[in-house]
Amino acid sequence: MQSLTVEEAITSRKSVRAFTKEMVPKDTIAKLLNIASRAPSGTNTQPWKVYVLEGKVLEDLCTKVCDAYDSIAANPELAKEYQAGYTYYPTKWFSPYIDRRRENGWSLYGLLGITKGDKDRMHVQHRKNFQAFGAPVCLFFTIDKELGKGSMLDYGMFLQNLMVAARGEGLDTCPQAAWNDYSKIILPMIGAQDNEMLVCGMALGYVDKADIVNTFHTPRVSSEEFTTWLS
């Protein structure tokens, strides 16, 4: 495989939602994590803790979370039993963020032929999150609950390092906040301690190029829209 430049690795990274069953060598995963660990962190606190799930352990976890997700669809009141450890999204959406969110969601669903109001097919598609989109590896990331917001910023740089490094090895990823609502199931199953909070999950593997879902690319606004030049 021809090596990617840093620019190519960054710009080719996307959230892949269908993977092949090809296994990822343990040495490769370890290599990626060691590269990612070079991320900066305030006073070198290195707040990340990683759990790598494969095989039957991953299958069992996926089954339990899928069962919980399906039970909520049947009885929405059960959603109260499953709460994320932190608030990822705003409690009230507003422009331009709500507009980008809608564009993203409906563009993906449109590609898959899922129309507005088709709750059954939406459920099936979202459920694939909890099957790690068929990836042979799913990583779960935790952080000590007592650390501050700055450590979450550090964590983001660690996760980005990991995803870009994966591209350099011919792999793809999908960072998944969707798992967070089911931390009460996940944390005990992975052996996390009481002081740990789930940050997110991440599917890792080789992209299934035959699946139409992987032709989806999210747009980005030009830097002109978010940059102010001062001199």
Helices and strands as residue ranges (DSSP letters): H 6-12, H 26-36, G 42-44, E 49-54, H 55-74, G 76-81, H 97-111, H 119-127, G 128-134, E 137-144, H 149-168, E 172-176, G 178-182, H 183-190, E 196-205, G 212-215, H 223-226
